[in-house]
Amino acid sequence: MHGVGGWRAGIAACTPRPPQGISIITSPQQTARAGWPIIALATAAGVIAAYQIGKVAPLLPELRQALDFDLVTGGLIASVINAVGCLLGLTTGLLADRIGRRRLLLAGLVLLCLGGLAGAAAASAIWLLLSRLLEGIGVVTIVVAAPAIIAEAADPARARLALGVWATYMPTGVALAMASAPAIAHATTWRGLWLIGALAVALFTLLCVFRLPRGLGQPGRGSGLSFAAAWKGAAARPGPWLLGACFGAYALQWFAVMTWLPTLVIEATGSSAAAVGPFVALAVAVNVVGNIAGGRLLQAGFAPSTLIAVVSVALGAIGLFIMTPATDATLRLVLACLFSSVGGIIPGATFAAAPRHSPSPALMGAVNGLIVQGSNLGVLLGPPVLALMVQFGGGWQGARWVMPAAGLTGLGLALLLRRLERRI
């Protein structure tokens, strides 16, 4: 499979088929009528999960003051929610294929709610870290289950568009958190924000219980494989690992910049978190522009590995200037918007390449899990690595070199991926 035709064929091949006896959607006409509400619900679940990821960054100064922890601990609190994903992404993908995506999605929402309630009651940094781990279990189950539900619900002719809509979940959710979290926390305290978030997740869970058809997202055709056999089948090829690593290199840069950008601007200008929040939210939101542009470039025939390579170099260069202390605050925000919009190309390119590297359609959940695992590892490492460089490298000046290093890593991984694809 090559180019757009190969990607289209790969998406069609990996679209799950309902098991025998289940006919929730039996024709393209029914799919067109029933698909988009389901796609909207699954995408909204991803947005809610991403909101929990992004709500900490704009409140780090307030959280540090309230619970008395240092910069490195703050980076861990911001990113530890992804620890479960970086460890269990593949296993969660296999679990989704085995027990069903709908059940896993609902379970993830429940865990997200419980994590929010635990975080609202946190009396120390350790307690807050543990609550973020619980939220992390919810996040990884949602982001593994939701795209499989979308692929099943979508009209095959519109699967590309539907998965493109799904790709916007992360920037949308994080941008909403950046824009609204400071205002909600100012009105209710940060604990009030956590409680309101948990209530919103609970209400949305009830909506999904009644609106997601019970026959949707049933165990896939690979569910008869043992965990060991399925794990071995998905992990035997280097392609999925390279895709996960490419996503991880990007995620490390993007989440590190978006996590510490509010702190960087507040320190440089003396502005409040509420004043800076909307500008940082804009920088996060324009990532959607890259998601859409990436879809169009893929449709035009550009190879995913080529897009990953070019964008990785661009991110390394732009990130270097964002993290340079001498950069003007206004220019830094403009560069952050450019950084985020260009970087948005990589998620779509990575998932578009997944069908080509999957051993079989039955193992697409596992391959997607590996990609999620790589992205979560990058998100987990990004903020604390940057904080360590600030703490031991002489301030932000020393931390700026993380960006080009990650960009060159992404370039090298993309070149390896391209070389591998030439042999497939």
Steps between C-alpha positions, in 0.01 A plus 500: 500500500639836405391862537136598540363185345694287747385710794136478387531126456670467837225693677236288330686184592532594865138608545357250750210281391219420744498138615245256365147571614555872562356743248491839661602655168406291203530731201686812381173695530462396865866581562460849359201561732636333814876547463558869567323522839710204615815656358417825679452317833824304467692814405344690790623225732851563369460876549390443862802275559733759345348769726618303804849488348512875438336639813818490711736709284335844544455437873852381586598823682184478716540126561865542599405765750208302643677164535862621527692304236791583268520549124594139419209367708277742312616353171420151626153603618433649156616194309456198733144462371666348193711249695237228465479562128872472444510171689169338404399641161552171316335294775202736503467463124492122538245534780279716278504230232411238762225654717361757256573867437170633636552335837857623517397856411236507775746354751751768407247776563415356844870488593545856377219612731644314800845647435356850495323446831819365658700794369254752645567352844881496461686619810851460359693478174523120533122472537450718194752288306310181588169654394657596169607139451138391545392761248774368272344152497176662388671705231685209338191280488302780335760592237551135403129410487355813339674489157402135458137592574524784247645271233213256553227765500623699200394448143811341341500776238520757780735311733791731416296807588369341820848406620616851410230637728623265774857628459387840631405366844831578670551864394130573548488360853830650610411838349168503684685421822755776442225752429250411771689336788651825641162675499318207663776460759492875571126480564498176700866413591692227322318234702172635366634455146578133573150444645324672210704291258405177677132596490520579128664161431228323701221667303673424170541136603124472548447653156729240344324215684171595334627628163774256402329189355568187706591302190768749398864439578467128563812280532688485170597211283833470680337455841542124480879534513670466835654817642848357445434408136336834422775693676766308311322553168472876547848549643687275258531767231723807539251730325257547791787567738647761264160667464464512878850644535431767232185603682689496830774735373232743382292470818805566718559833325138609469392422854819641653449830318127523577552404867773752576395780263266659760775491765756636254278794398387573858862511620606725212209746514358478853154429355240290680403146401152624404651760264741259334259205480303608189819559299640160593161346423521650152845346452356160595185541290681574173635146517165415338613696193792261466268200543289620207800600289659161563187326373507706181869432443444127548210518257729676252735200510776601741650202685445507878870443565589804285259723691633375835860568394438855374282601793746359755776725367268802503392434859859471620591836348189687616514347848859618542391864463189456717715382791770764455460750789595797281198443272239773540184380681269596212727334244517193725121465492496545120770236461307270734196528270718419198662212688164351597334539160792344312533222758134405454595326175681218682208328683300449180808387309583246770153346520472503119809279480370252759295273267802443280704378795230290665552123464122457448176697540428297815803658669432863413392569858836375623691707242304811597578415862871500423471842337308630802768348722772691315310828510434464872865430569590825323238694694615344828866588441463844341413729795729341764794471257468868417468584872815301579689688230378829647600395851842357420584666168507861607139599440288510184814569296619145563159345441464635148726228354241234583296621202753452215617173659144362491451636148810322370385183674167524318681551170715191553200287592307622195790411271512150649124470447534609137775246441283229653198595284703463186546132588132433577 
